Amino acid sequence: MGVPTLACHCAVCESSDPLDKRTRPSVLLSYGGRNVVIDTTPDFRFQAMRVRLDRLDAVVYTHGHADHILGLDDIRPYNLKQRGPIPVYAAPETIAVLKRQFAYIFDDAPSVSSVPGVEVHTIDGPFALFGTTFVPIPAIHGPQPVLGFRFGKAAYITDFSQVPDTSKLMLQDLDDLILDALRYVPHPMHSNVEQSLALVEELKPRRAWFTHICHDLGHVAANALLPPNVRLAFDGLQLKVEF
């Protein structure tokens, strides 16, 4: 729900620390003059403005929940500037959600206004984007399947309650692992701090970054309790990734 959370006046939501101001989780990969976004959150427009994103070459989706897709309409300026549709990559069940949630994009009905232009690609295994291979990492998010992604020596796996053993094999030998750690208390659909720490200990990446963090975790206080190679991610965090 973002931090500060609407109508909440807890210590974290009232914090003056800019690292406690969190938009919904997304990742931008910039390489070779190309820009690939993982998930278009409801905050996508603000996030793109913050990093001065002048070009968008592809969107990759983890799953179809509102906090990960509702910014899709805001790709329209890139359609207009780049004079064409933007490739969108997603699992079949996520494509179905996009077509239902954004029916006006896909119904081919005449429109007097601009409509986001997308070129849909179904994820059914590893796929290449502009010379870089994206490896989908299947995970479980409560009752539903979701995808994380590995790209080179880094991986991003948000919104999960369980990572199957077969997926753990694809998360070995990482420099950076960005993973879900919603809060301290267990949650039926998300990994909590204790569970995510156990996964980090098992997978042994060089560094781990906790994301999808709710207002239960204050940035400074939570980091003080974590191992040195595990930190809370924050809005604007930049990493150099070896592809």
VOLUM-335126 format. One line per 5 residues: number of its first residue (from 1); their letters; for each residue x, y, z of N, C-alpha, C, O. Coordinates in steps of 0.2 Angstrom, whole numbers. Layout:
% VOLUM-335126
NUM = a = X:Y:Z:X:Y:Z:X:Y:Z:X:Y:Z | ...
% end
This chain:
% VOLUM-335126
1 = mgvpt = 4:-6:0:0:0:0:4:6:0:2:12:0 | 11:6:0:15:11:0:16:14:7:12:12:12 | 22:17:8:23:20:15:25:28:14:30:29:10 | 22:32:17:17:32:22:10:28:19:9:29:13 | 7:25:23:1:21:21:-5:26:23:-5:29:28
6 = lachc = -10:26:19:-15:31:20:-19:30:26:-20:24:28 | -20:35:30:-24:35:36:-20:32:42:-23:31:47 | -14:31:41:-10:28:46:-5:34:49:-2:38:46 | -4:34:56:0:39:59:5:35:64:7:38:69 | 7:29:62:12:26:66:19:29:65:20:34:61
11 = avces = 24:27:69:30:30:69:34:30:62:37:35:60 | 33:25:59:36:24:52:33:29:47:36:32:43 | 26:29:47:22:33:42:23:40:44:23:44:39 | 25:42:50:26:49:52:33:51:52:35:56:54 | 38:46:50:45:47:50:47:52:45:44:53:40
16 = sdpld = 52:56:47:55:61:43:61:59:39:63:62:35 | 62:52:40:68:49:36:65:48:29:61:44:28 | 69:51:24:67:50:17:67:43:15:63:41:10 | 71:39:18:71:31:16:65:28:19:64:22:17 | 61:31:23:55:28:25:49:30:20:43:29:22
21 = krtrp = 50:33:15:45:35:10:46:30:4:50:30:0 | 41:25:4:42:20:-1:36:19:-6:30:19:-4 | 37:20:-12:32:19:-17:32:11:-18:36:7:-16 | 27:9:-23:26:2:-24:32:-1:-28:35:2:-32 | 34:-7:-26:40:-10:-29:41:-11:-36:36:-14:-39
26 = svlls = 46:-9:-39:48:-10:-46:55:-10:-47:59:-7:-43 | 57:-12:-53:64:-12:-55:65:-9:-62:61:-11:-66 | 70:-5:-63:72:-2:-69:79:-5:-71:84:-4:-67 | 80:-9:-77:86:-11:-79:88:-7:-85:85:-7:-90 | 94:-3:-84:96:1:-90:103:-2:-92:108:-3:-88
31 = yggrn = 103:-4:-99:109:-7:-101:109:-6:-109:104:-6:-112 | 115:-4:-112:116:-4:-119:111:1:-122:109:0:-128 | 109:7:-118:105:12:-121:98:10:-121:93:13:-124 | 96:4:-118:89:2:-117:87:2:-110:91:2:-105 | 80:2:-109:77:3:-102:71:-3:-102:67:-2:-106
36 = vvidt = 72:-7:-97:67:-12:-96:64:-11:-89:68:-11:-84 | 58:-11:-88:55:-10:-82:51:-17:-80:48:-20:-84 | 52:-19:-74:49:-25:-71:43:-22:-66:44:-19:-61 | 37:-23:-69:31:-21:-66:30:-13:-66:34:-9:-65 | 24:-11:-68:22:-4:-69:17:-3:-63:11:-4:-63
41 = tpdfr = 19:-1:-57:15:0:-51:11:6:-52:11:10:-57 | 6:7:-47:2:13:-48:6:20:-47:4:25:-49 | 13:19:-45:17:25:-44:22:25:-50:27:29:-50 | 21:22:-55:25:21:-61:27:28:-64:33:30:-65 | 22:33:-65:23:39:-68:28:43:-63:33:46:-66
46 = fqamr = 27:43:-57:31:47:-52:38:44:-52:43:47:-53 | 39:37:-52:45:34:-52:49:35:-59:55:37:-59 | 45:35:-64:49:37:-71:51:44:-71:57:46:-74 | 47:49:-68:49:56:-68:55:57:-64:60:61:-65 | 55:53:-58:61:54:-53:68:52:-56:73:55:-55
51 = vrldr = 68:47:-61:74:45:-64:75:48:-71:80:46:-74 | 70:52:-73:71:55:-79:71:50:-85:75:50:-89 | 66:45:-85:66:40:-89:63:42:-96:57:44:-97 | 68:43:-101:66:46:-107:64:41:-112:62:43:-118 | 66:35:-111:64:30:-116:62:23:-112:65:22:-107
56 = ldavv = 57:20:-115:55:13:-112:55:8:-117:51:9:-122 | 59:3:-117:59:-2:-122:56:-9:-121:54:-12:-125 | 54:-10:-114:50:-16:-113:48:-16:-106:51:-13:-102 | 42:-20:-105:39:-21:-98:39:-28:-97:36:-32:-101 | 41:-30:-91:41:-37:-89:37:-37:-82:38:-33:-78
61 = ythgh = 32:-42:-82:28:-43:-76:29:-49:-72:30:-54:-74 | 29:-48:-65:29:-53:-61:23:-57:-60:22:-63:-59 | 17:-53:-59:11:-56:-58:6:-50:-59:7:-44:-60 | -1:-52:-59:-6:-47:-60:-9:-43:-55:-15:-41:-56 | -6:-43:-49:-10:-39:-44:-9:-31:-45:-5:-29:-48
66 = adhil = -14:-28:-42:-15:-21:-43:-9:-17:-42:-7:-12:-46 | -5:-18:-37:1:-14:-35:7:-15:-40:12:-12:-39 | 6:-20:-45:11:-21:-49:9:-20:-57:14:-20:-61 | 3:-18:-58:1:-17:-65:-3:-11:-66:-3:-8:-72 | -5:-7:-61:-10:-2:-63:-7:4:-66:-10:9:-68
71 = glddi = 0:5:-66:3:10:-70:4:9:-77:7:13:-81 | 1:4:-80:2:2:-87:-1:8:-92:3:9:-97 | -6:11:-90:-9:17:-94:-3:22:-95:-4:26:-100 | 1:23:-91:6:28:-91:12:27:-96:16:31:-96 | 12:22:-99:17:21:-105:15:25:-111:19:25:-115
76 = rpynl = 9:28:-111:7:31:-117:12:36:-120:13:37:-126 | 15:41:-116:20:45:-118:26:42:-122:28:45:-127 | 28:36:-120:33:33:-123:31:30:-130:34:30:-135 | 24:28:-130:22:26:-137:22:32:-142:24:31:-147 | 20:37:-139:20:43:-144:27:45:-146:28:47:-152
81 = kqrgp = 31:46:-141:38:48:-142:42:43:-147:45:45:-151 | 41:36:-145:44:31:-149:41:29:-155:43:25:-159 | 35:31:-156:31:30:-162:29:22:-163:30:20:-169 | 28:19:-158:26:12:-159:24:9:-152:25:12:-147 | 22:2:-152:20:-1:-146:26:-3:-142:32:-4:-145
86 = ipvya = 25:-5:-136:30:-7:-131:29:-14:-130:24:-16:-128 | 35:-18:-131:34:-26:-129:32:-27:-122:36:-23:-117 | 28:-31:-120:26:-33:-113:26:-40:-113:24:-44:-117 | 30:-43:-108:31:-50:-106:28:-52:-100:29:-48:-95 | 24:-57:-100:21:-59:-94:18:-67:-95:18:-69:-100
91 = apeti = 17:-70:-89:14:-77:-89:7:-76:-92:4:-71:-91 | 5:-82:-94:-2:-82:-97:-8:-79:-92:-12:-76:-94 | -7:-81:-86:-12:-79:-81:-12:-71:-80:-17:-68:-78 | -6:-69:-80:-5:-61:-80:-8:-58:-86:-11:-53:-85 | -6:-61:-92:-9:-58:-98:-17:-57:-97:-20:-53:-99
96 = avlkr = -20:-63:-95:-27:-63:-94:-29:-57:-90:-35:-54:-91 | -26:-56:-84:-28:-50:-80:-27:-44:-83:-31:-39:-82 | -22:-43:-87:-21:-36:-90:-26:-35:-95:-29:-30:-96 | -28:-40:-99:-33:-40:-104:-40:-38:-101:-44:-35:-104 | -41:-41:-95:-47:-39:-91:-47:-32:-88:-52:-28:-89
101 = qfayi = -42:-31:-85:-41:-24:-81:-41:-18:-86:-43:-13:-85 | -37:-19:-92:-36:-14:-97:-39:-16:-103:-36:-16:-109 | -46:-18:-103:-49:-20:-109:-49:-15:-115:-48:-17:-120 | -49:-9:-113:-49:-4:-118:-42:-4:-122:-42:-1:-128 | -37:-7:-120:-31:-7:-123:-31:-13:-129:-28:-12:-134
106 = fddap = -35:-18:-127:-35:-24:-131:-41:-25:-135:-41:-30:-139 | -46:-21:-135:-53:-22:-138:-53:-20:-145:-58:-21:-149 | -48:-16:-147:-48:-14:-154:-54:-9:-156:-55:-8:-162 | -57:-6:-151:-62:-1:-152:-59:5:-154:-54:7:-152 | -63:9:-158:-61:16:-160:-60:20:-154:-64:20:-150
111 = svssv = -55:25:-154:-54:29:-149:-52:36:-151:-48:36:-156 | -55:41:-148:-53:48:-151:-47:50:-147:-44:56:-148 | -45:47:-142:-39:48:-138:-34:43:-138:-35:38:-141 | -28:44:-136:-22:39:-136:-24:34:-132:-27:34:-126 | -22:28:-134:-22:22:-130:-15:18:-129:-12:18:-134
116 = pgvev = -14:16:-124:-7:12:-123:-6:7:-129:-11:3:-130 | 0:7:-132:1:2:-137:6:-3:-134:11:-1:-132 | 4:-9:-134:8:-15:-132:8:-20:-137:4:-21:-141 | 14:-24:-136:15:-30:-140:16:-36:-135:22:-36:-132 | 11:-40:-135:11:-45:-129:15:-51:-131:15:-54:-136
121 = htidg = 20:-53:-126:24:-59:-127:22:-64:-121:23:-61:-115 | 21:-70:-122:20:-74:-117:26:-77:-114:30:-80:-118 | 27:-77:-108:33:-80:-105:32:-88:-103:28:-89:-100 | 36:-92:-107:36:-99:-106:43:-102:-105:44:-108:-105 | 48:-98:-103:54:-100:-102:59:-94:-102:56:-88:-103
126 = pfalf = 66:-95:-102:70:-89:-103:69:-86:-109:67:-89:-115 | 70:-79:-109:69:-75:-115:74:-70:-115:77:-67:-110 | 76:-67:-121:81:-62:-122:78:-56:-124:73:-55:-127 | 81:-51:-120:79:-44:-122:85:-39:-123:89:-38:-118 | 86:-37:-129:92:-33:-131:99:-36:-129:103:-32:-126
131 = gttfv = 99:-42:-130:106:-45:-128:107:-48:-121:112:-51:-120 | 102:-47:-117:102:-50:-110:97:-55:-109:91:-54:-111 | 98:-61:-106:94:-66:-105:90:-65:-98:93:-64:-93 | 84:-65:-98:80:-65:-92:77:-72:-91:74:-76:-95 | 79:-75:-85:77:-82:-83:71:-81:-78:72:-79:-73
136 = pipai = 65:-83:-80:59:-83:-75:60:-88:-69:62:-94:-70 | 59:-86:-63:60:-90:-57:53:-91:-54:50:-86:-51 | 50:-97:-55:43:-98:-53:43:-98:-45:47:-101:-42 | 38:-95:-42:37:-95:-35:29:-95:-33:25:-95:-38 | 28:-95:-27:21:-96:-25:19:-89:-21:23:-88:-16
141 = hgpqp = 14:-86:-22:12:-80:-19:5:-82:-16:0:-80:-19 | 5:-85:-10:-2:-87:-7:-4:-93:-11:-1:-98:-12 | -10:-92:-14:-13:-97:-18:-11:-97:-25:-13:-101:-29 | -7:-92:-28:-6:-91:-35:1:-91:-37:6:-90:-33 | 3:-93:-43:10:-93:-45:12:-86:-47:8:-82:-50
146 = vlgfr = 18:-85:-46:21:-78:-48:28:-80:-51:30:-85:-51 | 31:-75:-54:37:-75:-57:42:-70:-54:40:-64:-53 | 48:-73:-52:54:-68:-51:58:-69:-58:56:-72:-62 | 64:-65:-58:68:-65:-64:75:-65:-62:77:-61:-57 | 79:-69:-65:86:-68:-64:89:-65:-71:87:-67:-76
151 = fgkaa = 94:-60:-70:97:-57:-75:104:-57:-74:106:-53:-69 | 108:-61:-77:116:-61:-75:117:-63:-68:114:-68:-66 | 120:-59:-64:122:-61:-57:117:-58:-52:119:-58:-46 | 112:-56:-54:107:-53:-50:100:-56:-51:98:-59:-56 | 96:-56:-46:89:-59:-47:84:-54:-43:86:-51:-37
156 = yitdf = 78:-54:-45:72:-50:-42:67:-55:-41:64:-57:-46 | 65:-56:-35:59:-60:-33:55:-57:-28:56:-58:-22 | 50:-54:-30:45:-50:-25:39:-54:-24:37:-58:-29 | 35:-53:-19:28:-56:-18:28:-63:-18:26:-66:-23 | 31:-66:-14:31:-74:-13:30:-76:-6:32:-72:-1
161 = sqvpd = 27:-81:-5:27:-85:1:31:-91:2:32:-94:7 | 33:-94:-4:37:-100:-5:41:-100:-11:38:-98:-17 | 47:-102:-11:51:-103:-17:52:-110:-18:56:-113:-13 | 50:-114:-23:51:-121:-24:59:-122:-24:63:-118:-26 | 60:-129:-22:67:-131:-23:70:-130:-30:76:-128:-31
166 = tsklm = 66:-131:-35:68:-131:-42:70:-124:-44:75:-123:-48 | 67:-119:-41:68:-112:-42:74:-110:-38:78:-106:-40 | 75:-113:-32:82:-111:-28:88:-113:-32:93:-110:-31 | 87:-118:-36:93:-120:-40:95:-115:-45:101:-114:-47 | 90:-110:-47:92:-105:-52:94:-99:-49:95:-94:-52
171 = lqdld = 94:-99:-42:96:-93:-38:103:-94:-34:104:-91:-29 | 107:-98:-37:114:-99:-35:119:-94:-38:117:-92:-43 | 124:-93:-34:130:-89:-36:127:-82:-39:129:-80:-44 | 124:-79:-34:121:-72:-36:126:-67:-32:128:-68:-27 | 127:-61:-36:130:-55:-32:124:-52:-28:125:-50:-22
176 = dlild = 118:-51:-31:113:-47:-28:106:-51:-29:104:-53:-34 | 103:-52:-23:96:-55:-23:92:-50:-20:93:-48:-14 | 87:-48:-24:82:-43:-21:75:-47:-20:73:-50:-24 | 73:-47:-14:68:-52:-12:63:-49:-7:64:-44:-3 | 57:-52:-7:51:-50:-3:53:-51:5:56:-56:6
181 = alryv = 51:-46:9:51:-46:16:47:-41:19:49:-36:21 | 40:-43:19:35:-38:20:35:-35:27:35:-29:28 | 36:-39:32:36:-37:39:39:-42:44:41:-47:41 | 39:-41:50:41:-46:55:36:-52:56:38:-58:57 | 30:-50:57:25:-55:58:23:-59:52:23:-57:46
186 = phpmh = 22:-66:53:20:-70:47:14:-67:43:10:-64:46 | 14:-69:36:9:-67:32:7:-72:27:12:-76:25 | 1:-74:26:-1:-79:22:2:-79:14:2:-84:11 | 3:-73:12:5:-72:5:12:-70:4:14:-69:-2 | 15:-68:9:22:-65:8:27:-68:13:25:-70:18
191 = snveq = 33:-67:11:39:-69:15:40:-64:21:40:-58:19 | 41:-66:27:42:-61:32:50:-60:33:54:-64:29 | 52:-56:37:59:-55:38:63:-61:40:68:-63:37 | 60:-65:45:64:-71:47:64:-76:41:69:-79:41 | 59:-77:38:59:-82:32:64:-80:27:67:-84:24
196 = slalv = 64:-73:25:68:-71:20:76:-71:22:80:-73:18 | 77:-70:28:84:-71:31:86:-79:30:92:-80:28 | 81:-83:32:83:-90:31:84:-92:24:89:-96:22 | 81:-89:19:82:-90:12:88:-87:10:92:-90:6 | 90:-81:12:97:-78:11:102:-83:13:107:-84:10
201 = eelkp = 102:-86:19:107:-90:22:107:-96:18:113:-99:17 | 102:-99:15:102:-105:11:105:-103:4:109:-107:2 | 103:-98:1:106:-96:-6:113:-93:-6:116:-94:-11 | 114:-90:-1:121:-87:0:123:-82:-6:128:-82:-8 | 119:-77:-7:121:-72:-12:126:-67:-8:126:-67:-2
206 = rrawf = 130:-64:-12:135:-59:-9:131:-53:-5:133:-51:0 | 126:-51:-8:122:-46:-5:114:-47:-6:112:-50:-11 | 110:-46:-1:103:-46:-2:99:-40:0:102:-36:5 | 94:-38:-3:90:-32:-2:83:-34:-1:80:-37:-6 | 80:-32:4:73:-33:6:69:-28:3:70:-22:3
211 = thich = 63:-30:-1:59:-26:-4:52:-27:-2:51:-32:2 | 47:-24:-5:40:-25:-3:39:-24:4:36:-29:7 | 41:-19:7:42:-18:14:36:-14:16:35:-8:14 | 32:-16:21:26:-12:24:29:-7:29:35:-7:31 | 24:-4:32:26:1:37:28:-2:44:28:2:49
216 = dlghv = 28:-8:45:30:-12:51:38:-11:52:40:-11:58 | 42:-9:46:49:-9:47:51:-2:45:50:1:40 | 54:1:50:58:7:50:65:6:47:68:1:49 | 67:10:42:73:9:38:79:8:43:83:3:43 | 80:13:47:86:13:51:86:7:57:91:4:58
221 = aanal = 80:7:60:80:2:65:80:-5:63:83:-9:66 | 77:-7:57:77:-13:54:84:-15:52:86:-21:53 | 87:-10:48:94:-12:46:99:-14:52:104:-18:51 | 98:-10:57:102:-12:63:102:-19:66:106:-21:69 | 96:-22:64:95:-29:66:97:-34:61:97:-40:62
226 = lppnv = 99:-32:55:101:-37:50:108:-38:49:112:-34:51 | 110:-44:46:117:-45:45:120:-40:40:116:-37:36 | 126:-39:40:130:-34:36:128:-35:29:128:-30:25 | 127:-41:26:126:-42:19:119:-41:17:117:-42:11 | 114:-40:22:107:-39:20:105:-32:22:106:-30:28
231 = rlafd = 102:-29:18:99:-22:19:92:-21:17:90:-25:12 | 89:-16:19:82:-14:16:84:-11:10:88:-6:10 | 80:-12:4:80:-8:-2:77:-2:0:73:-1:5 | 78:3:-4:75:10:-4:74:13:-11:77:11:-15 | 69:17:-11:67:21:-17:73:24:-20:76:28:-16
236 = glqlk = 75:23:-26:81:26:-29:88:22:-28:93:24:-31 | 87:16:-25:93:12:-24:96:10:-31:92:8:-36 | 102:11:-32:105:9:-39:111:4:-38:115:4:-33 | 111:-1:-42:115:-7:-41:119:-8:-48:115:-7:-53 | 125:-10:-48:128:-12:-54:128:-19:-55:130:-23:-50
241 = vef = 125:-22:-60:124:-29:-61:128:-32:-67:129:-29:-72 | 132:-37:-65:136:-41:-70:131:-45:-74:128:-50:-72 | 130:-44:-81:126:-48:-85:130:-53:-88:128:-57:-92
% end
